Amino acid sequence: MGTKKKHHRISEFYLRHFATIDPKEEIWTYDLEADTVRPSTANATGYEKHLYSVALPDGTRCTDIEDQIGNVESAAAPVHLKLISGEKITEQERADYASFIALMLVRTDAFRQQYAEGMVGGLQMQNFIAASNDDAFNSLVEKYERDTGKKLSAKDRQHLRDGMRNPQDFRIDVRKDFTLPALAMHEKFVRLFDRMG
């Protein structure tokens, strides 16, 4: 069995409730980049290849996170149908659904972007503090030189220090897989959603 590459931002079973009846399961999708509207299916809407995959050193991709997301969705799907039909749910079903809603929140691009901004902001603060202290900065440079075997010139040291003190002078790009730990915040939101009336 091949690795599942198509990872949805919004669960397919959830998207199906927004589909038209005739023609069956057609979802109208707005493409922001192309500024167009087109019909689609739940399976072909809101996905990205390897959105939750981790690239391994040998070039393969680990899809364990997508598998776990699938487990949460599988537990929530029948609960979702019960809620729509007005049926009562058990405490376990309530917890399963709270887990699903929490997962829907933390897997959004916006949430992962906020996570990345927080992490980068923390990194910039650490850099600023290190660059503002002679001992801390020299220790950081010495570690870099030991680890890489490269010696920084006085000019390069000063350029690095100036950059660390002035983060607005450079941009930090974050790989998408760097934001995967944001999904772990799911646990905090599960408790919050489970307590809601």
ROSE-4610 file (N, C-alpha, C; in Angstrom, 1 decimal, always signed):
// ROSE-4610
residu = [M/M/M/G/G/G/T/T/T/K/K/K/K/K/K/K/K/K/H/H/H/H/H/H/R/R/R/I/I/I/S/S/S/E/E/E/F/F/F/Y/Y/Y/L/L/L/R/R/R/H/H/H/F/F/F/A/A/A/T/T/T/I/I/I/D/D/D/P/P/P/K/K/K/E/E/E/E/E/E/I/I/I/W/W/W/T/T/T/Y/Y/Y/D/D/D/L/L/L/E/E/E/A/A/A/D/D/D/T/T/T/V/V/V/R/R/R/P/P/P/S/S/S/T/T/T/A/A/A/N/N/N/A/A/A/T/T/T/G/G/G/Y/Y/Y/E/E/E/K/K/K/H/H/H/L/L/L/Y/Y/Y/S/S/S/V/V/V/A/A/A/L/L/L/P/P/P/D/D/D/G/G/G/T/T/T/R/R/R/C/C/C/T/T/T/D/D/D/I/I/I/E/E/E/D/D/D/Q/Q/Q/I/I/I/G/G/G/N/N/N/V/V/V/E/E/E/S/S/S/A/A/A/A/A/A/A/A/A/P/P/P/V/V/V/H/H/H/L/L/L/K/K/K/L/L/L/I/I/I/S/S/S/G/G/G/E/E/E/K/K/K/I/I/I/T/T/T/E/E/E/Q/Q/Q/E/E/E/R/R/R/A/A/A/D/D/D/Y/Y/Y/A/A/A/S/S/S/F/F/F/I/I/I/A/A/A/L/L/L/M/M/M/L/L/L/V/V/V/R/R/R/T/T/T/D/D/D/A/A/A/F/F/F/R/R/R/Q/Q/Q/Q/Q/Q/Y/Y/Y/A/A/A/E/E/E/G/G/G/M/M/M/V/V/V/G/G/G/G/G/G/L/L/L/Q/Q/Q/M/M/M/Q/Q/Q/N/N/N/F/F/F/I/I/I/A/A/A/A/A/A/S/S/S/N/N/N/D/D/D/D/D/D/A/A/A/F/F/F/N/N/N/S/S/S/L/L/L/V/V/V/E/E/E/K/K/K/Y/Y/Y/E/E/E/R/R/R/D/D/D/T/T/T/G/G/G/K/K/K/K/K/K/L/L/L/S/S/S/A/A/A/K/K/K/D/D/D/R/R/R/Q/Q/Q/H/H/H/L/L/L/R/R/R/D/D/D/G/G/G/M/M/M/R/R/R/N/N/N/P/P/P/Q/Q/Q/D/D/D/F/F/F/R/R/R/I/I/I/D/D/D/V/V/V/R/R/R/K/K/K/D/D/D/F/F/F/T/T/T/L/L/L/P/P/P/A/A/A/L/L/L/A/A/A/M/M/M/H/H/H/E/E/E/K/K/K/F/F/F/V/V/V/R/R/R/L/L/L/F/F/F/D/D/D/R/R/R/M/M/M/G/G/G]
num = [1/1/1/2/2/2/3/3/3/4/4/4/5/5/5/6/6/6/7/7/7/8/8/8/9/9/9/10/10/10/11/11/11/12/12/12/13/13/13/14/14/14/15/15/15/16/16/16/17/17/17/18/18/18/19/19/19/20/20/20/21/21/21/22/22/22/23/23/23/24/24/24/25/25/25/26/26/26/27/27/27/28/28/28/29/29/29/30/30/30/31/31/31/32/32/32/33/33/33/34/34/34/35/35/35/36/36/36/37/37/37/38/38/38/39/39/39/40/40/40/41/41/41/42/42/42/43/43/43/44/44/44/45/45/45/46/46/46/47/47/47/48/48/48/49/49/49/50/50/50/51/51/51/52/52/52/53/53/53/54/54/54/55/55/55/56/56/56/57/57/57/58/58/58/59/59/59/60/60/60/61/61/61/62/62/62/63/63/63/64/64/64/65/65/65/66/66/66/67/67/67/68/68/68/69/69/69/70/70/70/71/71/71/72/72/72/73/73/73/74/74/74/75/75/75/76/76/76/77/77/77/78/78/78/79/79/79/80/80/80/81/81/81/82/82/82/83/83/83/84/84/84/85/85/85/86/86/86/87/87/87/88/88/88/89/89/89/90/90/90/91/91/91/92/92/92/93/93/93/94/94/94/95/95/95/96/96/96/97/97/97/98/98/98/99/99/99/100/100/100/101/101/101/102/102/102/103/103/103/104/104/104/105/105/105/106/106/106/107/107/107/108/108/108/109/109/109/110/110/110/111/111/111/112/112/112/113/113/113/114/114/114/115/115/115/116/116/116/117/117/117/118/118/118/119/119/119/120/120/120/121/121/121/122/122/122/123/123/123/124/124/124/125/125/125/126/126/126/127/127/127/128/128/128/129/129/129/130/130/130/131/131/131/132/132/132/133/133/133/134/134/134/135/135/135/136/136/136/137/137/137/138/138/138/139/139/139/140/140/140/141/141/141/142/142/142/143/143/143/144/144/144/145/145/145/146/146/146/147/147/147/148/148/148/149/149/149/150/150/150/151/151/151/152/152/152/153/153/153/154/154/154/155/155/155/156/156/156/157/157/157/158/158/158/159/159/159/160/160/160/161/161/161/162/162/162/163/163/163/164/164/164/165/165/165/166/166/166/167/167/167/168/168/168/169/169/169/170/170/170/171/171/171/172/172/172/173/173/173/174/174/174/175/175/175/176/176/176/177/177/177/178/178/178/179/179/179/180/180/180/181/181/181/182/182/182/183/183/183/184/184/184/185/185/185/186/186/186/187/187/187/188/188/188/189/189/189/190/190/190/191/191/191/192/192/192/193/193/193/194/194/194/195/195/195/196/196/196/197/197/197]
x = [+0.8/+0.0/+0.9/+0.6/+1.4/+1.2/+2.1/+2.0/+0.8/+0.0/-1.1/-0.5/-0.6/+0.0/-1.0/-2.2/-3.3/-3.8/-3.3/-3.7/-4.7/-5.8/-6.9/-6.7/-7.0/-7.0/-8.3/-9.4/-10.7/-11.2/-11.7/-12.0/-13.1/-12.9/-13.8/-15.2/-15.4/-16.8/-17.5/-16.7/-17.2/-17.6/-16.7/-17.0/-18.2/-18.5/-19.6/-21.0/-21.0/-22.3/-22.5/-21.5/-21.6/-21.8/-21.9/-22.1/-23.6/-23.7/-25.1/-25.6/-26.9/-27.6/-27.7/-27.9/-28.0/-27.2/-26.1/-25.5/-24.9/-24.9/-24.5/-23.1/-23.0/-21.7/-20.8/-21.4/-20.6/-20.4/-19.2/-18.8/-18.3/-18.9/-18.4/-17.2/-16.1/-14.8/-14.4/-14.0/-13.4/-11.9/-11.3/-9.8/-9.3/-8.7/-8.3/-7.3/-6.3/-5.2/-5.7/-6.6/-7.1/-8.3/-8.9/-10.2/-11.3/-11.4/-12.4/-13.2/-14.4/-15.3/-15.5/-15.3/-15.5/-16.1/-16.9/-17.4/-16.3/-16.4/-15.4/-16.1/-15.3/-15.8/-15.2/-15.7/-15.1/-13.6/-13.4/-12.1/-11.1/-11.6/-10.7/-10.6/-11.2/-11.2/-10.4/-9.6/-8.9/-7.8/-7.0/-6.0/-4.6/-3.6/-2.2/-1.4/-0.6/+0.3/+1.2/+1.2/+2.2/+2.1/+0.9/+0.8/+1.2/+1.0/+1.4/+2.5/+3.2/+4.3/+5.6/+6.5/+7.8/+8.8/+9.7/+10.7/+11.8/+12.1/+13.1/+14.4/+15.5/+16.9/+17.1/+16.4/+16.6/+15.7/+15.0/+14.2/+12.7/+12.4/+11.0/+10.2/+8.9/+8.1/+7.4/+7.4/+6.6/+5.2/+4.2/+2.8/+2.1/+2.8/+2.2/+1.2/+1.5/+0.6/-0.7/-0.7/-1.9/-2.7/-2.0/-2.7/-3.4/-2.8/-3.4/-4.6/-4.5/-5.6/-6.8/-6.4/-7.5/-8.2/-7.5/-8.1/-9.0/-8.7/-9.5/-10.8/-10.6/-11.7/-12.7/-12.1/-13.0/-13.8/-13.3/-14.1/-15.1/-14.9/-15.8/-16.9/-16.6/-17.6/-19.0/-19.1/-20.5/-21.1/-20.3/-20.8/-21.3/-20.7/-21.1/-22.5/-22.7/-24.0/-25.1/-24.8/-25.7/-26.1/-25.1/-25.4/-26.2/-26.0/-26.8/-28.3/-28.5/-29.8/-30.5/-29.8/-30.3/-30.3/-29.6/-29.5/-28.5/-28.8/-27.9/-26.6/-25.5/-24.3/-23.7/-22.9/-22.3/-21.1/-20.6/-19.5/-18.3/-18.1/-16.9/-17.1/-18.3/-18.5/-18.3/-18.7/-18.5/-17.0/-16.2/-14.7/-14.1/-14.6/-14.1/-14.4/-15.6/-15.9/-15.2/-14.9/-14.1/-12.7/-12.2/-10.9/-10.9/-11.9/-12.0/-12.0/-12.9/-13.0/-11.6/-11.0/-9.7/-8.7/-8.7/-7.8/-8.1/-9.4/-9.8/-9.1/-9.1/-8.5/-7.0/-6.3/-4.8/-4.2/-5.0/-4.4/-4.6/-5.2/-5.4/-4.1/-4.0/-2.8/-2.6/-3.7/-3.6/-3.0/-3.5/-3.0/-1.5/-1.1/+0.3/+1.1/+0.6/+1.3/+1.6/+0.6/+0.7/+1.8/+1.8/+2.8/+4.2/+4.3/+5.6/+6.1/+5.2/+5.5/+6.0/+5.3/+5.7/+7.1/+7.3/+8.6/+9.7/+9.5/+10.5/+10.7/+9.6/+9.7/+10.6/+10.4/+11.2/+12.7/+12.9/+14.3/+14.9/+14.2/+14.7/+15.0/+14.2/+14.4/+15.7/+15.9/+17.1/+18.4/+18.2/+19.4/+19.7/+18.7/+18.9/+19.6/+19.1/+19.8/+21.2/+21.4/+22.8/+23.7/+23.2/+24.0/+24.3/+23.5/+23.6/+24.6/+25.1/+26.0/+27.3/+28.4/+29.7/+30.0/+29.9/+30.2/+29.3/+28.0/+27.0/+27.3/+27.5/+27.8/+29.1/+30.1/+31.4/+31.3/+30.5/+30.3/+29.5/+28.5/+27.7/+28.6/+29.4/+30.3/+31.3/+31.9/+32.9/+32.3/+31.0/+30.3/+30.1/+29.7/+29.5/+30.8/+31.9/+33.2/+33.7/+33.4/+33.8/+32.9/+31.6/+30.7/+30.9/+31.3/+31.4/+32.8/+33.8/+35.2/+35.5/+34.6/+34.8/+35.1/+36.1/+36.5/+35.8/+35.1/+34.5/+35.5/+35.6/+36.5/+35.8/+36.6/+36.0/+34.9/+35.0/+33.9/+32.7/+32.8/+31.7/+31.0/+31.8/+31.3/+30.4/+30.9/+30.2/+28.9/+29.0/+27.8/+26.7/+27.2/+26.3/+25.6/+26.4/+25.9/+24.9/+25.2/+24.3/+23.0/+23.0/+21.8/+21.0/+21.7/+21.0/+20.3/+20.9/+20.3/+19.2/+19.2/+18.2/+17.5/+16.5/+15.9/+15.1/+14.7/+14.0/+14.8/+16.1/+17.0/+17.1/+16.5/+16.5/+15.1/+14.9/+13.7/+14.0/+13.2/+13.4/+12.3/+12.6/+11.6/+11.5/+10.3/+10.0/+9.4/+10.1/+9.5/+8.2/+7.3/+6.0/+6.0/+7.0/+7.1/+7.6/+8.1/+8.5/+7.3/+6.2/+5.0/+4.2/+4.6/+3.9/+3.7/+4.7/+4.5/+3.3/+2.8/+1.6/+0.4/+0.4/-0.7/-0.8/+0.3/+0.3/-0.5/-0.7/-1.5/-3.0/-3.3/-4.7/-5.2/-4.3/-4.7/-5.2/-4.7/-5.1/-6.5/-6.8/-8.1/-9.2/-8.8/-9.8/-10.5/-9.7/-10.3/-11.3/-10.9/-11.7/-13.0/-13.0/-14.2/-15.0/-14.4/-15.2/-16.0/-15.6/-16.3/-17.4/-17.4/-18.4/-19.8/-20.8/-22.2/-22.8]
y = [-1.2/+0.0/+1.2/+2.2/+3.4/+4.4/+5.3/+6.4/+7.3/+7.7/+8.6/+10.0/+10.6/+11.9/+13.0/+12.8/+13.8/+14.1/+15.2/+15.5/+16.7/+16.5/+17.6/+18.5/+19.8/+20.8/+20.7/+20.3/+20.2/+18.7/+18.0/+16.6/+16.5/+15.4/+15.1/+14.9/+14.2/+13.9/+15.2/+16.2/+17.5/+18.3/+18.3/+19.0/+18.6/+17.3/+16.7/+17.4/+17.9/+18.5/+19.9/+20.4/+21.6/+21.4/+20.2/+19.8/+20.0/+20.3/+20.3/+18.9/+18.9/+17.6/+17.1/+18.1/+17.8/+18.8/+18.5/+17.1/+16.7/+15.5/+14.9/+15.3/+15.7/+16.0/+16.9/+18.0/+19.0/+20.2/+20.6/+21.7/+22.9/+24.0/+25.2/+25.8/+25.9/+26.2/+27.5/+28.5/+29.8/+29.7/+29.9/+29.9/+31.3/+31.7/+33.0/+33.5/+32.6/+33.0/+33.3/+32.4/+32.6/+33.5/+33.8/+34.5/+33.9/+32.6/+31.8/+31.0/+30.6/+29.7/+28.4/+27.3/+26.0/+25.0/+24.0/+22.9/+21.9/+21.2/+20.2/+19.2/+18.2/+17.2/+17.4/+16.7/+16.8/+16.3/+15.2/+14.6/+15.5/+16.4/+17.2/+18.7/+18.9/+20.2/+20.3/+21.4/+21.7/+20.7/+20.3/+19.4/+19.9/+19.3/+19.6/+18.3/+18.1/+16.9/+17.0/+16.0/+15.8/+17.0/+17.6/+18.7/+18.4/+17.1/+16.7/+15.7/+15.6/+14.6/+15.2/+14.3/+14.7/+14.1/+14.9/+14.3/+13.6/+12.4/+11.6/+11.7/+11.5/+11.6/+10.8/+9.7/+8.8/+9.3/+10.4/+10.9/+10.5/+9.5/+9.1/+10.0/+9.9/+10.7/+9.9/+10.4/+9.7/+10.4/+9.6/+10.1/+9.7/+9.5/+9.1/+10.1/+11.4/+12.5/+12.4/+12.2/+12.0/+10.8/+9.7/+8.5/+8.8/+9.6/+9.9/+10.9/+11.8/+12.7/+11.8/+10.8/+9.9/+9.2/+8.8/+8.1/+9.1/+10.3/+11.3/+11.5/+11.6/+11.8/+10.6/+9.4/+8.2/+8.1/+8.6/+8.5/+9.6/+10.8/+11.9/+11.8/+11.2/+11.1/+10.6/+9.5/+9.1/+10.0/+10.6/+11.6/+12.8/+13.2/+14.4/+14.1/+12.9/+12.6/+12.5/+12.1/+12.1/+13.5/+14.4/+15.8/+16.4/+16.2/+16.8/+16.3/+15.0/+14.5/+14.8/+15.4/+15.8/+14.7/+13.7/+12.6/+13.0/+12.3/+12.5/+11.8/+12.3/+11.6/+11.2/+10.2/+9.8/+10.7/+10.6/+11.4/+11.1/+9.8/+9.5/+10.1/+10.1/+10.7/+12.2/+12.8/+14.2/+14.5/+13.7/+13.8/+13.6/+12.6/+12.4/+13.6/+14.1/+15.3/+16.5/+16.7/+17.8/+17.7/+16.5/+16.2/+16.6/+16.3/+16.6/+18.1/+18.8/+20.3/+21.0/+20.5/+21.0/+20.8/+19.6/+19.3/+20.2/+20.5/+21.4/+22.7/+23.2/+24.5/+24.5/+23.6/+23.6/+23.3/+22.7/+22.3/+23.3/+24.5/+25.5/+26.2/+26.8/+27.5/+28.7/+29.4/+30.5/+30.2/+29.1/+28.7/+28.3/+27.5/+27.1/+28.4/+29.4/+30.6/+31.3/+31.4/+32.1/+31.3/+30.0/+29.2/+29.6/+29.6/+29.9/+31.3/+32.3/+33.6/+33.7/+33.0/+32.9/+32.3/+31.2/+30.6/+31.5/+32.1/+33.0/+34.2/+34.7/+35.9/+35.5/+34.3/+33.9/+33.8/+33.2/+33.1/+34.5/+35.4/+36.8/+37.4/+37.2/+37.7/+37.1/+35.8/+35.1/+35.7/+35.9/+36.5/+37.9/+38.7/+40.0/+40.0/+39.2/+39.1/+38.7/+37.6/+37.1/+38.1/+38.9/+39.9/+41.1/+41.3/+42.5/+42.2/+41.0/+40.6/+40.0/+40.7/+40.3/+38.8/+38.3/+36.9/+36.0/+36.3/+35.4/+35.3/+36.5/+36.5/+35.8/+36.0/+35.4/+33.8/+33.4/+32.0/+31.4/+32.1/+31.6/+31.5/+32.5/+32.4/+31.3/+31.2/+30.1/+28.7/+28.5/+27.3/+27.0/+28.1/+28.0/+27.6/+28.2/+28.0/+26.5/+26.0/+24.7/+23.7/+23.9/+23.0/+23.0/+24.1/+24.1/+24.0/+24.3/+24.4/+25.6/+26.6/+27.9/+29.0/+29.8/+30.9/+32.2/+33.0/+34.2/+35.4/+36.2/+37.4/+38.4/+39.4/+40.4/+41.1/+41.3/+42.0/+41.2/+39.8/+38.9/+38.8/+38.8/+38.8/+40.1/+41.2/+42.4/+42.4/+41.9/+41.9/+41.0/+39.8/+38.9/+39.5/+40.2/+40.8/+41.9/+42.7/+43.8/+43.2/+42.1/+41.4/+40.8/+40.3/+39.7/+40.8/+42.0/+43.1/+43.8/+43.7/+44.4/+43.3/+42.6/+41.5/+42.1/+43.3/+43.9/+43.9/+43.8/+43.8/+42.5/+41.4/+40.2/+39.4/+38.4/+37.7/+36.2/+35.6/+34.2/+33.4/+32.5/+31.7/+30.4/+29.9/+28.7/+27.6/+26.5/+25.3/+24.9/+24.4/+24.0/+22.9/+22.0/+21.0/+21.5/+22.7/+23.3/+23.6/+23.8/+24.1/+22.9/+21.7/+20.5/+20.4/+20.8/+20.7/+21.6/+22.5/+23.2/+22.3/+21.2/+20.2/+19.6/+19.6/+19.1/+19.9/+21.2/+22.1/+21.7/+20.7/+20.1/+19.7/+19.1/+18.6/+19.7/+20.9/+22.0/+22.4/+22.4/+22.8/+21.7/+20.5/+19.4/+19.6/+19.9/+20.1/+21.3/+22.4/+23.6/+23.2/+22.6/+22.3/+21.3/+20.3/+19.3/+19.9/+21.0/+21.7/+22.6/+22.9/+23.9/+23.3/+24.1/+23.7/+23.5]
z = [+0.0/+0.0/+0.0/-0.9/-1.0/+0.1/+0.2/+1.2/+0.8/+1.8/+1.5/+1.3/+0.2/-0.1/+0.0/-0.2/-0.2/+1.2/+1.8/+3.2/+3.2/+3.7/+3.7/+4.9/+4.6/+5.7/+6.5/+5.8/+6.4/+6.0/+7.0/+6.8/+5.7/+4.9/+3.8/+4.3/+5.4/+5.9/+6.3/+6.8/+7.2/+6.0/+5.0/+3.7/+3.0/+3.1/+2.4/+2.8/+4.0/+4.5/+3.8/+3.1/+2.4/+0.9/+0.5/-0.9/-1.4/-2.7/-3.2/-3.3/-3.4/-3.6/-5.0/-5.9/-7.4/-8.2/-8.8/-8.8/-7.5/-7.2/-5.9/-5.5/-4.3/-3.6/-4.4/-4.9/-5.6/-4.6/-4.5/-3.6/-4.4/-4.2/-5.0/-4.3/-5.0/-4.4/-5.1/-4.2/-4.7/-4.7/-5.8/-5.9/-5.8/-4.7/-4.4/-5.4/-5.7/-6.6/-8.0/-8.5/-9.9/-10.0/-8.8/-8.7/-9.5/-9.3/-10.1/-9.1/-9.5/-8.8/-9.6/-9.0/-9.8/-8.9/-9.5/-8.8/-8.5/-7.4/-7.0/-6.2/-5.7/-4.8/-3.4/-2.4/-1.1/-1.1/-1.9/-1.9/-2.6/-3.5/-4.3/-3.8/-2.6/-2.0/-0.8/-0.6/+0.6/+1.0/+0.0/+0.4/-0.2/+0.3/-0.2/+0.0/-1.0/-0.9/+0.3/+1.1/+2.2/+3.2/+3.4/+4.3/+5.7/+6.2/+7.5/+7.5/+6.4/+6.4/+6.9/+7.4/+7.8/+6.8/+6.2/+5.3/+6.2/+5.9/+6.6/+5.8/+6.6/+6.0/+4.7/+4.6/+3.4/+2.2/+2.4/+1.3/+1.3/+2.1/+2.2/+3.1/+3.2/+4.0/+5.1/+6.3/+7.3/+7.4/+7.3/+7.4/+8.6/+9.7/+11.0/+11.5/+11.3/+11.7/+11.0/+9.7/+8.9/+9.3/+9.7/+10.2/+11.5/+12.4/+13.6/+13.4/+12.5/+12.1/+11.6/+10.8/+10.3/+11.4/+12.5/+13.6/+14.4/+14.5/+15.2/+14.4/+13.0/+12.1/+12.1/+12.2/+12.2/+13.4/+14.5/+15.8/+15.8/+15.1/+15.1/+14.1/+13.0/+11.9/+12.3/+13.0/+13.4/+14.4/+15.3/+16.3/+15.5/+14.5/+13.7/+13.2/+12.6/+12.1/+13.2/+14.4/+15.5/+15.9/+15.9/+16.3/+15.3/+14.0/+13.0/+13.1/+13.4/+13.5/+14.9/+15.8/+17.1/+18.1/+17.8/+18.8/+20.0/+21.1/+22.3/+22.0/+22.6/+22.5/+23.9/+23.9/+25.2/+25.6/+26.8/+27.2/+26.4/+26.0/+25.2/+23.8/+23.2/+21.9/+22.0/+23.1/+23.3/+23.3/+24.0/+24.0/+22.6/+21.9/+20.5/+19.6/+19.8/+18.9/+19.3/+20.6/+21.1/+20.5/+20.4/+19.9/+18.4/+17.7/+16.3/+16.0/+16.8/+16.7/+17.0/+18.0/+18.4/+17.3/+16.7/+15.5/+14.3/+14.1/+13.0/+13.2/+14.4/+14.7/+14.5/+15.1/+15.1/+13.7/+12.9/+11.6/+10.5/+10.8/+9.8/+9.5/+8.4/+8.0/+8.9/+9.3/+10.2/+11.5/+12.1/+13.4/+13.3/+12.3/+12.1/+11.8/+11.1/+10.9/+12.2/+13.0/+14.3/+15.2/+15.1/+15.9/+15.4/+14.0/+13.5/+13.8/+13.8/+14.2/+15.6/+16.5/+17.9/+18.1/+17.4/+17.5/+17.0/+15.8/+15.2/+16.1/+16.7/+17.6/+18.8/+19.3/+20.5/+20.1/+18.9/+18.4/+18.2/+17.6/+17.5/+18.8/+19.8/+21.2/+21.7/+21.6/+22.1/+21.3/+20.0/+19.3/+19.8/+20.0/+20.5/+21.8/+22.7/+24.1/+24.0/+23.1/+23.0/+22.4/+21.4/+20.7/+21.6/+22.6/+23.5/+24.6/+24.7/+25.8/+25.2/+25.5/+24.9/+25.2/+26.4/+26.7/+26.0/+26.0/+25.3/+23.8/+23.2/+21.8/+21.4/+22.2/+21.9/+22.1/+23.1/+23.3/+22.1/+21.6/+20.5/+19.2/+19.0/+17.8/+17.9/+19.1/+19.3/+19.1/+19.5/+19.3/+17.8/+17.1/+15.7/+15.0/+15.4/+14.8/+15.0/+16.3/+16.6/+15.8/+15.7/+15.1/+13.6/+13.0/+11.5/+11.0/+11.9/+11.5/+10.7/+10.7/+9.9/+10.9/+10.6/+11.5/+10.9/+11.7/+11.3/+11.4/+10.4/+10.5/+11.4/+11.8/+12.7/+12.0/+10.7/+9.9/+9.9/+9.7/+9.7/+11.0/+12.1/+13.5/+13.7/+13.3/+13.5/+12.7/+11.5/+10.6/+11.2/+11.7/+12.4/+13.6/+14.4/+15.6/+15.3/+14.3/+13.9/+13.5/+12.7/+12.3/+13.4/+14.4/+15.6/+16.4/+16.4/+17.1/+16.4/+15.1/+14.2/+13.3/+13.9/+13.1/+11.9/+11.9/+10.8/+9.5/+9.7/+8.5/+7.7/+8.3/+7.6/+7.8/+7.0/+7.0/+7.3/+8.2/+8.5/+7.8/+6.9/+6.2/+7.0/+7.2/+8.0/+7.1/+7.1/+6.4/+7.0/+6.2/+6.6/+7.7/+7.6/+8.6/+10.0/+10.0/+11.2/+12.1/+11.5/+12.2/+12.7/+12.3/+12.7/+14.2/+15.1/+16.5/+17.0/+16.2/+16.6/+16.7/+16.0/+16.1/+17.5/+18.2/+19.6/+20.6/+20.2/+21.0/+21.0/+20.2/+20.1/+21.5/+22.3/+23.6/+24.5/+24.5/+25.3/+24.9/+23.6/+23.1/+23.3/+23.3/+23.6/+24.9/+25.9/+27.3/+27.2/+26.5/+26.4/+25.7/+24.6/+23.8/+24.5/+25.2/+26.0/+27.1/+27.6/+28.8/+28.3/+26.9/+26.4/+26.5/+26.7/+26.8/+25.5]
